[in-house]
Amino acid sequence: MKKLLLTVFAALSVYAADAALDTTVVTSHQDVVIKTDPGVGYTLYPQWAEFPGAATSYRKVLLSLKFECAPGMKCGEWDYLNHVYLGRKGGATGPVLDYEIARYITPYGFYWNSAMNWDHNWYFDVTDFASLLHDSVEVIYKHTGYEGNTDRGWKINVKFICIEGTPVREPIAVTKLWSGSYQMGNPANPVENHLIPDTNTLDAQTKAVRLRLINTGHGSDSAEGCMEFCSKYRSVKWDGNEISRKDIWRNDCGYNAVYPQAGTWIYDRAGWCPGAPVRYDDVDIAGVTGGTQHYIDMDMQPYTAYKNFGNLMSTAFMIEYGDPANTIDAELEAILAPSAEKENKRLNPICNSPIIVIKNNGKDALTSATIEYGAVGGTMSTFQWTGNIPFLESDTITLTTPVSWPASNGKFIATIKNPNGQADQFNDDNSQTSDYTAPEVMPKRIIIYFRSNKDASENYYRVINATTNQVVYDRGNFANETTYQDTLNLTPGDCYYFRFYDDGASTSVTNINKDGLDFWAFTPYEGTGNLQIRNASGVIIKNITGGTSGPYGTKGGDFGAWYNLYFTAEFPLNTPKVGKVTAQVDIYPNPATTNVEVNYTMNSNKGEISLTDLQGRTLHTEAVTATAGISTINLTGYAPGVYIVKFVSGDETIVRKIVKK
């Protein structure tokens, strides 16, 4: 399971070129404010950009897309389609391309505003379009949607990171096959009437073909929720023969790095997730003969809608290439951890077990390599990797040899050497660096405190000593609405990571997992859970699900499929000790029918818990003197409605609303 999860992040990770590679950053959209046009449903933002000349060869080209709230406004509220097009080449009178090279779906930004300094960055590998990115190119950003545009919007930055060098294989031609939004499930207007086979003659020098598809489903019928919420396959045919069949579906929205969001961000969808790039669907065909004619077709799974019709938004290109430049060519494609990239935030910060992505750019399968890594200024570690990576494929690797960290922050470097026991024929992309920061520090004895919600079958957690690569605690099979407290004795100086999962089989009426412990749409059915780390005295030192989560303004329990925390025992990196504990309160379940439990931490030696109605009448009060504890309030005798719980500790007062069902 871990390998599967990490592969999700590998597809979206950032590439930082080694200093040996010359890199040109071309900015097409600098601090451009985008808003919807409700009267039309889309807005266009065209900009001309000047790329290196045609004589420059690219090793790789990445498109960087950064989002922030528009100045003085809230962020956009809804999950809307956004597109990046290449409009024209060679100036205003140049040929029109109208090539969609990237697609993105905006996050539910209802809770964010510009004062919160929220931002996020994503990367698209657009190397397949590198032959078009020379000289003057019109880049068109298209933002769709119908929400109001007077008080909300986004600020975007679009940049192309052009990394020079010998291409992995020589690009020859790019041909658009089709692009449009096509109705699905309508017998009177079948989608196959629009997905018409396209006949093309290959260039005489072509040795391989890549079919690049961008497919997403939108809208909904009344039977299956198609196309947004149903999975239908697409079948790719080459000269009438099916060469690839794949579902247009994303089953990993709950792993999104943009979390928590407002809205239904955890719901899996037809090829997309809110706040995430749409992944390319590539089909590679090797061993073709230049100058030959072929026809390409994509058929959709047969389907008839009951009433109403969703849409398939589909774009396809045929990209022609020559032979691979090298037979032995390994690339260190990404460092996922340690990393300061927000797209990798679920995996960071770490104190051991770095995670990297390696790619095979050579014609021969990559089966072994030596990976050297460590903190700059510290002692390097070595990891011997073996596996089998075909041409153009990647693999995500967790490096288990411990790292020597000379400071609490700095630079980390990783290098891949001796691929298949031979000299790499292209060395300039074998190294990468990233920023690291020391993770949290915990005392040598901790308590994992977990109060399950009404769907505890989804949950399990694991604590691993990353220094020794040993699982030190593993627990699952929880009962609903039950409190668990597990005490762990840690080895001073060792690195640990705690991973809490919410991706087990759901037994609730929602039948949906990967929804964290407190997802707003499921609270009436699943209630809320509580997850904390406490010290040996029971004082909360990490309130994972309590309160809000930074600039998002939503609950910490809304973390989707999993929550990850690295920490070190004691204080080996000379990082500050845990500061003074402030008063804290969590209440569960909420809503409640009979009893609610008030889970509190004091900042003094005495406190008080009280319950009042909305008219201010005191219904219950009690004094508390323990440093931390749980107090139960019986609601049986009270009418359904909203009540107020007030906790007073020293000079702090915390007020919470609860609902009696």
Steps between C-alpha positions, in 0.01 A plus 500: 500500500776748583653467157163568337442813706843641432465442128208742507730777614778402262281583203462857621840576643733787417817463296806703598772482238859433596729800460661330199181557298425849367146600585287784365183599687240654268211681674179535303264612781644707787259574789197488270163524679245260353125513562197335351263657248161366616330622185724292273643227724866560423769769477812502284835646604737499200866599541796487264818336626849494352667157511855404400557474126450192288870413518466423875435136591299420811565210732179572690236773522278547804198725528473659846155617611468696824168602657426761768189690607447819298620813687239627744260217416396151593625211296270343242235283661436221248681219319523646150684385190812695405710448187834609357503532121768576247314753285732608218866484408721763342303815576146629451491386137654161573318169461221421748565190712225497765683216678389418855823399673381494862172471692440581864200506734484778759461411870204586720647823639196622695688535831808679366570866433800704395583603857570134585790483250378167363681377191583175325715398206458217251720372216412344164761319290439652156817364338287333233411849373860627518535530122228768504655705781746712304507870412170691539209292628155615609403329827127517581375432852129408503303521825145365497214540746185688593558625856489869587807701408473808722646359821695190400762384255850361465845638432702272274857470379582283199864423425679261267822348637701422186788267585753478218680185394487202269138382464423152633377437146488748215155664461376496141135611482192583709153450349171583670251218448187641666397737778155574637223432749273217389166389639494156660219248515268666248378244240397786271849650510752222569846602614646281225356746246765742628789268580564430133810301397776731383723384215859628495819431308814487712811700426769303318732523805245384760595195710248525785163663572345627820125556517441761768142512628341742747163360609263617773130447567261777604131549566260238624211288382238379746597133496874457560626854554670488160732637401646664813430220745507187286787293366492417129788356301654639187641267235788619277532333162790511255407391149183341638674296772448584867838582653387651831192496723479715810233639733461878501502520878696637797473291818746708702332837560524439875882507468498854359775729628255792501312410817275567670280680250141610515260296287517134402874490435536136614254358246664296224415619151530428128866583438537795736503625858430853629825691546713265289649485152331266254745221427602421147382168362787390275507200269844426349546308176853388415643344186295692245622559145547854378289613205219250567133591538300414811164582648442566866170460681372528857172329588311547825331230703140457373257673730147644485390770743155495658447872456729802496844454354850558629798580281838354416763770450766341284817627333744278312835543323725275295865577580771353278854420614826358376696225678619543862827689520655258753476140610612559863352822635364535854350822637442605858162649420383635838564521871167463676644503852664700634331772301362850555256464210141531619391226263714265714377626837339171604848343503693779674693599702698179555781393731592187302393275211530743206269435206615551143379427147730352237420476130640292217578709193708225338388243246612211725292422809648649820560215746753632754667817621693649791338796671712731714319751718522712811494847645746742343785532750420163659607141438364344180299176511478233230202295385522213250186490292381210284182471298377519143402833344415499127582787266327829603357346820570617859516343844464649848765382747522536878865518609539310825868554584495759784596859422747708702342845549760763599245773573129562549465634146702518179540335163457133413657340193444169323691352205440189292815319381606188311170415329505129414859501627614720212582861426196720445497639147338824621618612845361852521162397649635246750494733803245715678491713811216600728443693823459318829368610839506300821163355599329527836663369816313275743582382851628144531163380632185596311134399502309463175148602590227399254124537535334325203196629315209286379697343215808366679540218247676752273777568751836349596833651595865411508814635667832420333851562628656645185849469650477122538228441234290313755124521559468578871122520520217391272134520589163460330162328544358791696147511638273795425494797739763349729802661666847345464820610675825328401823582683826478303852512640732651241876469462665840559648640183317265264273612216137383487203546281137461595255430222124494561287354221135554414487283188364175641164360391211722605204349686296820534202598287728728299708202379781747429841492665804729473296770673711565812345513846285808454359562151215749497271308262522177702484638854127417539576135416854440622540760774847628580818333622786634705873437455771640726850434625547556873793486737529253788294733723213506250566855383423554132815584304360440150128553446466356152123524459424785738418855402572628151783434261691822438383719212241250379252580777366145490530223755825314553316167480419567133825344374362252247668162462794527739693715742879477527730634771877463532665582831817437699519378856667732750694788337782370278508790255513781759150608407286686754306300754124491498374835625252583773175308467191717464149401597333273246156347459349244267141378516359180353276376371352813348208482418408279798192316622576414864850576632781725381858464617700816566868421445704778662852612577560761774752784513454540878413290804128566490226551246127480434276341238146627451205436268251773409215538253480779243308715751803493729343278766754277677396134479816331631821607666794318657847580627804317361845480653683231299766614252308325225199276487156417364173623649163356397186715473165319483263664248214254545267745671546786256299583190662469155681816399823697532682537834820667617787329683739742674837397638689740728863430595711773659483805277359311200135439405403264218144484366360220281156449345345153517186360341256273686312282252 
